[in-house]
Amino acid sequence: VCSSIAELLAVLMAEETQENELVEEEEVTQIPGWAPAVSLDLQEVPTGEEDEDEIYSQRSKLYRFKDGEWKERGLGESKLLRHRENGKIRFMMRQEKTGKIVANHYPYDYPPYCELKLNTGSDKCWVWTTMDYSEDEVQVEQFALRFKEVDLAQQFFDAFNNAKDENAKACETGTEPKDREAKPSQPSKPSQPEPAAPKAEVATAPQPDGNPFAGLTLFGSNSSASALGGSP
């Protein structure tokens, strides 16, 4: 009897030991003779910024004056990007959640284009007018860019105006930009420009000879927000 009990205890202990042992399972990644119908290999999606260096970036909210009122265009990083070859700088902004481009143009020192003016009643919001290329076709747009702090708004003012100066120097060198999301042409005494017709609520800007925006294949008068009937 004792021997039978001892044998039973030995069997039970052996089974308990086997249950407590960890069994390493091997992940099955391939099945012989079977191939997936769809490949899920990761691919890099070009952003159009591969040949540019980011020289300014700040989270902000962009508005656009459309249909007689200010409408939110997107929240995200407003950027200034310098092209490594021609040295030109463009302003570009994407919606934070979708990645959609909501602003895309070159800052130029050519009043009334790209003249930053404080929005009425706010020292944290800049308003300017330009020819923008974020849509399928160039459009005259009036933007308002609002920051969280006054200091951040001032930093944008300095960076944007510095970009205008650098673009003026880059144009003097005669370098031609490569095709990108933003594609301004060389501003050397173009013929009488034929810009896209501005929206009814945006005043028509003068278009004298020598306008650096003339003939562009990428990108008004800059009136104040009060003149346009409201603030963003």
Helices and strands as residue ranges (DSSP letters): H 2-20, E 52-66, E 69-83, E 89-94, E 101-105, E 117-118, E 125-132, E 139-146, H 150-172
